[in-house]
Amino acid sequence: MERRDAADPLRACRDAFDLPPGEIYLDGNSLGALPHAAVARVAATVRDEWGKGLIRSWNTADWIGAPARLGGKIARIIGAAPHEVQVADSTSVNLYKLLVAAVQAQPGRRVILSEPGNFPTDLYVAQGVAATLPDCELRTVSRDEIVDAIDESVAVVMLTHVHYQSGARFDMDDITRAAQAKGALMLWDLSHSVGAVPVDLNAANADLAVGCGYKYLNGGPGAPAFLYVAERHQAALRSPLSGWMGHAAPFDFTDDYAPGQGIARFLCGTPPILGMAALEEGVDLFLAVDRPALFAKGQALCSTFIELVETRCTGLGLTLATPRDPAARGSHVSLRHASAWPVMQALIARGVIGDFRAPDALRFGFTPLYTAHADVWHAVEALRDILASGSWDQPAFHVRAAVT
């Protein structure tokens, strides 16, 4: 592992992050690490742009242009045109906007189709949309039945490209074609994909997408999210959240709403400038590297982890929940264990930071910007020791925290 790290062309990227010494951080699939540049950027935004520029900074520091500027940068990562992406609000809010717009644009089609076990907020938001729009319903079928379940009643197919728990990845091209062949719109949640695996929305002819900024893009806790609307749909779709930033002329302060042109009509409230400043630094770090090499390293880390777990942890109660095929997974690996919660707490106490997902998943994220090959070895050795010794079965490790 150390020889691989010495030969890694991306090894210097780790120095761009403020990682606590003595810890192995394998949870960047949930919250990315802190870039050094984000500290300086947020401090300058607070001190100079807010503190000195005050309200002038909406113009002089181009705060007002941040949603489109950052959207254009993220567009380069997800295979979209700059004018097809905006950074705004949260993933949940953006999902609500696009689901309502998609259903209302499809007369006679009232079904949102998804899979059970999709990321909960996706299903919760879809349930809220179904409860709000007349005759709308959320229908879920297993992932291997999705294509066959798309019929003339389906307005939009809503799927997460990389599953948050298992890491299983849908074939974006095939599912998109299948949805569109039946007249439905295709909406992808890219929260566990952007920055983790190659994404090319335009090549797949995708219709709509959302994603978050705080995982592999390292934008910080609660970082703004983004949304994508293919150019061909922008004039016809209308956001249900008609806030002033989505108005055609927000500073005319007229009483009646008129939607803005293009993707700008999907803005709503005032941009969160401090969050956007941090996110932009994370995105810029990502854009500066060789992305094919980065994605290849991520999959190599995942494969090595799986191989080591299966050779070093045999007979210790672990089951692989993630596809072995790199083309069929994201950049995190889930293992099932009957006592997953206390096992993960014991790992965290040892300085190996992963996370738990109910009911029985140990989840490990491999973020190639700052994860080393040697980290994988040490993480597996810690896991083996904890399981073999039974040290996980201490009362303190069984206590559930508010956030898991």
MODAJO-V619316 format. One line per field, one symbol per residue. phi: phi as a letter, one per 30 degrees, with the letter a starting at -180 (. if undefined). A space follows every 10 residues. Layout:
BEGIN
phi: ???
END
This chain:
BEGIN
phi: .dddddcddc dddeddcccd diccccbddc bddddedddd dddddddcdd dcdhdddecd chedcdeddd edddeddcib dedcbbcahc edddddeddd dddddceicb cccbcdidee dddddddddd dcdeidbccb bdddceeddd bddddbccbc ecddcdidcd dddddddddd dcicdccccc eccdicbdbb ddddidcbab accccddhdj eieecbbbbe edcddcdbdd cddddcddbd cdhddcdbdd didddcdbcd dddddddddd ddddedddcd dedddddedd ddddeddddd ccceicicbd cceddedcbd cbbcccadce dddddddddd jccbbcbecb cccbcccddb dcddededdd dddddddddi dddceddcdd cdcc
END
